[in-house]
Amino acid sequence: MRTAALERNTLETKISLKLNLDGTGVGQIDTGCGFLDHMLTLFARHGDFDLTLTCRGDTQVDDHHTVEDVGIALGQAFTKALGDKRGIRRYGQFLLPMDETLVLVGCDLSGRDYLGWNVTLPAAKVGTFDTELAKEFWLGFVRHCPGALHFYQLAGENTHHILEASFKGAGRALKEAVALDEKHAGEIPSTKGLL
């Protein structure tokens, strides 16, 4: 089984995380940030990842450190669970509609980190959540699970819908990228050019 467990403790956050890439989509999330909990629960469900995650952060200041550090920890867990990436498909994409919103998410687990964030968020907050932190989350993720991850918003007016479509789409795109490819079982995917 492709699993990872880790603890990440800094001056700002204390994180405990367990991940199973070959799960059934069960998310047990408690970060102290309700909107992030909601997004990660949906991410796990749509990716069929089992994810157990707790974070105690300095939310009395704001949610920045919690959101960024959870993204870092999740990226580290994906890297650990993937190991040498032997036999994975490497690429994944998903076009996710949600009411008036349409978001395309594509990824390449290439070992080279890049975040394409072509998302326009009309509201600065959803509830108490600072919406600019969504980008910080995914930056933390790709820096610690090196790959190209692109979010491209094709339509959308409701900030909650746009972010929800982004997290769901990321779950589905990553599910495809980490899936084992029977045709190339045992191979480590090339990250050289188009090979």
Rosetta silent file (secondary structure, phi, psi, omega in degrees, C-alpha in Angstrom):
SEQUENCE: MRTAALERNTLETKISLKLNLDGTGVGQIDTGCGFLDHMLTLFARHGDFDLTLTCRGDTQVDDHHTVEDVGIALGQAFTKALGDKRGIRRYGQFLLPMDETLVLVGCDLSGRDYLGWNVTLPAAKVGTFDTELAKEFWLGFVRHCPGALHFYQLAGENTHHILEASFKGAGRALKEAVALDEKHAGEIPSTKGLL
SCORE:     score description
SCORE:     0.000 S_00000001
   1 L     0.000  143.345 -178.822    0.000    0.000    0.000 S_00000001
   2 L   -95.195   95.160 -174.277    1.143    3.508   -0.825 S_00000001
   3 E  -130.114  163.742  174.980    0.823    5.257    2.508 S_00000001
   4 E  -151.398  146.923  172.590    2.565    7.911    4.542 S_00000001
   5 E  -136.535  137.243  179.244    2.392    9.159    8.107 S_00000001
   6 E  -153.135  157.866  171.585    4.183   12.218    9.379 S_00000001
   7 E  -119.424  137.024  177.270    4.379   14.791   12.128 S_00000001
   8 E  -133.398  113.084 -177.089    5.372   18.363   11.330 S_00000001
   9 E  -121.246  125.489  175.617    6.008   20.719   14.230 S_00000001
  10 L  -128.413 -176.821  176.731    7.101   24.337   13.902 S_00000001
  11 L   -66.283  -24.720 -175.980    6.823   27.402   16.109 S_00000001
  12 L  -100.097  -28.925 -173.522    3.469   28.171   14.427 S_00000001
  13 E  -141.598  152.715  170.811    1.851   24.751   13.822 S_00000001
  14 E  -127.682  116.245 -172.361    1.724   21.170   15.020 S_00000001
  15 E  -121.840  136.296  171.612    0.515   18.782   12.329 S_00000001
  16 E  -125.210  130.758 -171.745   -0.217   15.059   12.357 S_00000001
  17 E  -143.588  136.745  171.002   -1.098   13.459    9.032 S_00000001
  18 E  -129.261  134.974 -176.233   -1.831    9.993    7.629 S_00000001
  19 E  -134.319  135.575  171.370   -2.395    9.429    3.901 S_00000001
  20 E  -125.646  112.631 -178.466   -3.382    6.395    1.844 S_00000001
  21 L   -68.886  -22.348 -177.010   -3.250    7.031   -1.906 S_00000001
  22 L  -108.925   44.228 -175.471   -5.224    3.833   -2.563 S_00000001
  23 L   -93.161 -154.685 -178.090   -8.056    4.576   -0.171 S_00000001
  24 L  -123.696    9.258  176.254  -11.791    5.063   -0.451 S_00000001
  25 L    90.925   23.675 -179.683  -12.039    8.820   -0.004 S_00000001
  26 L   -88.168  119.905  176.993  -12.419    9.012    3.772 S_00000001
  27 E  -114.781  125.885  173.147  -11.308   12.350    5.165 S_00000001
  28 E  -121.278   96.150 -167.930  -11.006   13.050    8.881 S_00000001
  29 E  -120.686  129.874  174.593   -9.791   16.628    8.961 S_00000001
  30 E  -145.646   94.127 -177.481   -9.436   19.034   11.881 S_00000001
  31 L  -103.681   -7.725 -172.355   -7.165   21.992   11.169 S_00000001
  32 L    84.700   -1.149  178.232   -8.883   24.647   13.257 S_00000001
  33 L  -124.103  102.793 -171.439   -9.869   26.347    9.980 S_00000001
  34 H   -57.277  -41.987 -178.740  -13.384   25.269    9.027 S_00000001
  35 H   -67.131  -40.224  176.920  -13.226   26.181    5.351 S_00000001
  36 H   -63.688  -40.167  176.053   -9.914   24.356    4.884 S_00000001
  37 H   -56.531  -45.379 -179.532  -11.417   21.300    6.613 S_00000001
  38 H   -61.778  -46.195 -178.559  -14.300   21.411    4.118 S_00000001
  39 H   -64.794  -42.415 -178.099  -11.966   21.734    1.115 S_00000001
  40 H   -72.444  -31.358  174.522   -9.659   18.907    2.223 S_00000001
  41 H   -62.818  -43.101  178.379  -12.587   16.607    2.981 S_00000001
  42 H   -69.260  -39.771  176.370  -13.791   17.139   -0.598 S_00000001
  43 H   -57.109  -47.708 -179.946  -10.246   16.764   -1.968 S_00000001
  44 H   -63.519  -44.647 -178.022   -9.901   13.384   -0.236 S_00000001
  45 H   -62.368  -45.413 -176.873  -13.353   12.219   -1.352 S_00000001
  46 H   -76.744  -21.214  176.550  -12.846   13.132   -5.005 S_00000001
  47 H   -92.516   -5.378 -172.609   -9.304   11.724   -5.072 S_00000001
  48 L    57.278   34.526  175.533  -10.259    8.492   -3.284 S_00000001
  49 L   -98.221  136.401  168.686   -7.498    9.308   -0.801 S_00000001
  50 E   -88.176  123.337 -174.695   -7.857    8.354    2.851 S_00000001
  51 E  -135.407  118.342  173.188   -6.625   11.391    4.756 S_00000001
  52 E  -114.329  122.382 -172.025   -6.464   11.861    8.509 S_00000001
  53 E  -147.577  128.592  170.939   -5.102   15.261    9.455 S_00000001
  54 E  -126.634  145.503  176.600   -5.008   17.415   12.566 S_00000001
  55 E  -141.981  133.557  170.625   -3.355   20.782   12.938 S_00000001
  56 E  -116.822  109.354 -175.053   -3.025   23.079   15.912 S_00000001
  57 E  -124.559  177.101 -178.279   -1.838   26.433   14.652 S_00000001
  58 L   -83.392   57.687 -178.160   -1.592   30.068   15.677 S_00000001
  59 L   -69.270  -10.484  173.178   -5.068   30.858   14.334 S_00000001
  60 L   -68.039  -22.787  173.936   -5.369   33.585   16.959 S_00000001
  61 L   -81.784  -65.480  170.597   -3.059   35.520   14.621 S_00000001
  62 L  -171.716 -173.059 -176.093   -4.719   34.373   11.390 S_00000001
  63 L   -91.331    1.449 -171.671   -5.017   31.190    9.293 S_00000001
  64 H   -56.574  -55.357 -176.331   -1.941   31.825    7.137 S_00000001
  65 H   -62.420  -39.507  179.315    0.547   29.531    8.884 S_00000001
  66 H   -61.197  -50.285 -175.981   -2.033   26.768    9.293 S_00000001
  67 H   -65.095  -47.003 -179.364   -3.068   26.775    5.637 S_00000001
  68 H   -63.357  -45.829 -176.546    0.479   27.021    4.267 S_00000001
  69 H   -69.464  -32.705  175.173    1.915   24.394    6.627 S_00000001
  70 H   -66.377  -39.892  175.235   -0.914   21.943    5.942 S_00000001
  71 H   -60.485  -43.289  177.484   -0.175   22.330    2.214 S_00000001
  72 H   -60.724  -48.935 -177.798    3.507   21.635    2.892 S_00000001
  73 H   -63.199  -39.362  179.335    2.719   18.578    5.024 S_00000001
  74 H   -66.542  -39.935  175.651    0.291   17.179    2.448 S_00000001
  75 H   -61.822  -42.713  177.785    2.919   17.603   -0.284 S_00000001
  76 H   -62.299  -40.189 -179.623    5.493   15.811    1.875 S_00000001
  77 H   -66.114  -41.674  176.677    3.030   12.978    2.510 S_00000001
  78 H   -60.605  -45.029  179.789    2.318   12.556   -1.218 S_00000001
  79 H   -60.264  -45.321 -179.759    6.061   12.445   -1.944 S_00000001
  80 H   -64.004  -44.618 -177.860    6.638    9.856    0.774 S_00000001
  81 H   -67.693  -32.027 -178.877    3.678    7.700   -0.332 S_00000001
  82 H   -77.774  -23.221 -179.608    4.740    7.826   -4.002 S_00000001
  83 L    57.417 -126.676 -179.265    8.318    6.724   -3.290 S_00000001
  84 L   -85.674    6.253  177.531   10.182    6.427   -6.601 S_00000001
  85 L    67.577   17.196 -176.785    6.858    6.863   -8.499 S_00000001
  86 L   -57.255  124.633  173.244    7.334    3.469  -10.125 S_00000001
  87 L    82.060    3.956 -179.176    4.414    2.572  -12.399 S_00000001
  88 E   -81.378  160.858  178.925    2.343    5.740  -11.949 S_00000001
  89 L   -73.043  -26.746  177.425    0.581    7.474  -14.832 S_00000001
  90 L    79.103  -45.381 -176.977    2.319   10.770  -13.938 S_00000001
  91 E  -103.496  147.873  174.051   -0.210   13.003  -15.719 S_00000001
  92 E  -154.536  150.586  177.189   -3.751   13.859  -14.660 S_00000001
  93 E  -153.244  151.841  175.929   -6.429   16.341  -15.596 S_00000001
  94 E  -154.987  134.810  175.692  -10.014   17.083  -14.737 S_00000001
  95 E  -103.986  111.139 -172.436  -12.543   19.665  -15.895 S_00000001
  96 E  -110.668  115.688  173.541  -14.901   20.250  -12.985 S_00000001
  97 E   -90.483  141.905  172.892  -18.232   22.076  -13.366 S_00000001
  98 E  -146.732  100.545 -176.118  -20.032   23.369  -10.274 S_00000001
  99 L    54.635 -120.034 -177.016  -23.130   25.419  -10.995 S_00000001
 100 L   -80.796   -2.872 -172.454  -21.914   28.588  -12.776 S_00000001
 101 E  -100.604  143.624  175.194  -18.266   27.627  -12.218 S_00000001
 102 E  -141.374  118.532 -177.061  -15.959   25.653  -14.482 S_00000001
 103 E  -128.332  129.864  174.691  -12.363   24.922  -13.424 S_00000001
 104 E   -99.662  129.676  175.620   -9.742   22.870  -15.259 S_00000001
 105 E  -122.692  128.737  177.229   -7.013   21.258  -13.149 S_00000001
 106 E  -131.778  145.595  179.438   -4.025   19.536  -14.737 S_00000001
 107 E  -142.309  154.468  174.800   -0.925   18.042  -13.169 S_00000001
 108 E  -138.155  111.513 -179.207    2.374   16.443  -14.083 S_00000001
 109 L   -81.685   68.505 -169.282    4.263   14.756  -11.246 S_00000001
 110 L   -87.137  -18.841 -171.497    7.525   15.590  -12.979 S_00000001
 111 L    92.684   -0.554  177.943    9.769   16.395  -10.020 S_00000001
 112 L  -118.873  120.366 -172.666    9.866   20.069  -11.063 S_00000001
 113 L   -83.689  132.779  174.778    7.642   22.369   -9.022 S_00000001
 114 E  -157.531  134.849  174.107    5.383   24.890  -10.690 S_00000001
 115 E  -116.339  119.937  170.090    1.997   26.308   -9.758 S_00000001
 116 E   -99.661  113.516 -174.458   -0.193   27.824  -12.448 S_00000001
 117 E  -120.858   80.788  179.334   -2.943   29.734  -10.610 S_00000001
 118 E   -99.889   68.595 -173.472   -5.218   31.328  -13.191 S_00000001
 119 L  -130.173  131.581  177.410   -8.101   31.813  -10.789 S_00000001
 120 L  -111.189  116.484 -177.147  -10.071   34.984  -10.125 S_00000001
 121 L  -105.712  110.590 -175.518  -11.700   35.107   -6.706 S_00000001
 122 L   -63.827  -32.533 -176.335  -14.346   37.841   -6.460 S_00000001
 123 L  -106.698  141.660  177.835  -14.495   37.818   -2.648 S_00000001
 124 L   -75.426  -20.414 -178.901  -11.570   38.365   -0.275 S_00000001
 125 E  -139.353  146.303  164.718  -13.194   36.081    2.298 S_00000001
 126 E  -117.813  109.463 -169.624  -15.447   33.050    2.467 S_00000001
 127 L    62.819 -121.759  177.882  -16.745   33.202    6.008 S_00000001
 128 L  -100.061    1.280 -175.707  -13.582   33.938    7.984 S_00000001
 129 E   -82.158  125.435  174.271  -11.266   32.309    5.409 S_00000001
 130 E   -76.184  113.920 -171.446   -8.902   34.639    3.516 S_00000001
 131 L   -65.990  -23.507  177.465   -9.316   33.394   -0.037 S_00000001
 132 L   -64.078  -17.388 -178.986   -5.775   34.400   -1.075 S_00000001
 133 H   -71.574  -18.901  177.690   -4.565   31.568    1.186 S_00000001
 134 H   -59.825  -43.315  177.594   -5.780   28.950   -1.313 S_00000001
 135 H   -63.302  -40.406  178.607   -2.866   29.832   -3.580 S_00000001
 136 H   -62.005  -37.722  177.117   -0.475   29.642   -0.600 S_00000001
 137 H   -59.105  -51.198 -175.501   -1.796   26.145    0.168 S_00000001
 138 H   -71.661  -29.980  172.088   -1.088   24.863   -3.347 S_00000001
 139 H   -61.889  -45.395  176.921    2.325   26.582   -3.456 S_00000001
 140 H   -59.214  -40.713 -178.712    3.245   24.702   -0.272 S_00000001
 141 H   -63.593  -53.127 -174.245    1.988   21.480   -1.825 S_00000001
 142 H   -69.643  -25.350  177.733    3.909   21.685   -5.134 S_00000001
 143 H   -71.589  -20.738 -177.203    7.119   22.766   -3.430 S_00000001
 144 H  -116.567   -8.203  165.080    7.080   19.550   -1.397 S_00000001
 145 L  -127.681   78.266 -167.680    5.507   17.207   -3.951 S_00000001
 146 L   -57.651  124.412  178.194    7.407   18.601   -6.913 S_00000001
 147 L  -178.027  170.915  175.209    5.312   18.737  -10.030 S_00000001
 148 E   -93.489  126.611  178.682    3.418   21.126  -12.254 S_00000001
 149 E  -129.627  118.374 -175.933   -0.079   21.839  -10.997 S_00000001
 150 E  -116.377  132.985  172.916   -2.283   24.136  -13.052 S_00000001
 151 E  -117.428  124.442 -179.091   -5.637   25.636  -12.119 S_00000001
 152 E  -131.244  112.197 -179.394   -7.466   27.399  -14.921 S_00000001
 153 E   -84.852  119.133  179.270  -10.844   29.008  -14.234 S_00000001
 154 E   -94.657  -27.025  177.652  -13.023   29.045  -17.324 S_00000001
 155 E  -158.332  159.183  176.229  -16.146   30.416  -15.617 S_00000001
 156 L   148.475  137.918  178.674  -17.324   31.344  -12.157 S_00000001
 157 L  -126.064  -23.195 -176.504  -18.771   34.144  -10.064 S_00000001
 158 L   -98.802  118.897 -173.934  -19.178   32.581   -6.615 S_00000001
 159 H   -60.778  -41.246  177.955  -15.909   32.404   -4.682 S_00000001
 160 H   -58.975  -45.873  179.960  -16.966   29.380   -2.631 S_00000001
 161 H   -62.401  -41.831 -178.206  -17.857   27.496   -5.826 S_00000001
 162 H   -62.844  -46.322 -179.902  -14.582   28.458   -7.516 S_00000001
 163 H   -68.783  -39.811  179.229  -12.458   27.235   -4.602 S_00000001
 164 H   -63.682  -43.871  177.358  -14.540   24.101   -4.127 S_00000001
 165 H   -61.800  -35.734  179.789  -14.256   23.231   -7.821 S_00000001
 166 H   -65.697  -46.581 -178.945  -10.495   23.796   -7.578 S_00000001
 167 H   -69.871  -41.161  176.724   -9.996   21.425   -4.632 S_00000001
 168 H   -63.350  -44.971  179.536  -12.337   18.777   -6.072 S_00000001
 169 H   -62.368  -38.102  177.715  -10.648   19.056   -9.459 S_00000001
 170 H   -64.313  -41.196  177.133   -7.212   18.754   -7.854 S_00000001
 171 H   -58.951  -45.720 -177.747   -8.319   15.588   -6.080 S_00000001
 172 H   -71.036  -37.815  177.991   -9.527   14.050   -9.329 S_00000001
 173 H   -67.311  -42.808  179.073   -6.481   15.144  -11.358 S_00000001
 174 H   -69.309  -33.609  175.186   -4.061   13.815   -8.741 S_00000001
 175 H   -56.948  -43.113  179.578   -6.064   10.579   -8.485 S_00000001
 176 H   -68.659  -41.186 -176.442   -5.388   10.061  -12.192 S_00000001
 177 H   -68.499  -36.901 -177.757   -1.712   11.057  -11.951 S_00000001
 178 H   -86.835   -8.556 -178.650   -0.885    8.735   -9.025 S_00000001
 179 L   -61.185  145.508  177.916   -2.879    5.800  -10.459 S_00000001
 180 E   -79.222  133.414 -177.674   -0.852    2.738  -11.361 S_00000001
 181 L  -102.011  108.983 -176.488   -0.583    2.149  -15.095 S_00000001
 182 H   -59.224  -33.457 -179.291   -0.656   -1.595  -15.842 S_00000001
 183 H   -63.441  -31.278 -176.977    0.940   -1.023  -19.242 S_00000001
 184 H  -119.148   31.913 -179.074    4.009    0.511  -17.592 S_00000001
 185 L   -57.107  133.716  177.719    4.025   -1.434  -14.322 S_00000001
 186 L    89.064  -17.165 -179.953    7.424   -1.307  -12.652 S_00000001
 187 L   -83.047  146.842  170.693    8.731    1.579  -14.740 S_00000001
 188 L   -92.374  124.113 -174.882    9.739    4.868  -13.216 S_00000001
 189 L   -62.288  137.907  178.801    8.078    7.571  -15.358 S_00000001
 190 L   -68.713  142.439  172.605   10.461    9.654  -17.418 S_00000001
 191 L  -118.641   20.149 -179.961   10.761   13.337  -16.602 S_00000001
 192 L  -101.598  115.072  175.790   12.990   14.072  -19.584 S_00000001
 193 L    52.277 -131.389 -176.666   11.321   16.059  -22.343 S_00000001
 194 L   -97.913    4.518 -178.697    8.384   14.276  -23.923 S_00000001
 195 L   -70.608    0.000    0.000    9.517   10.725  -23.104 S_00000001
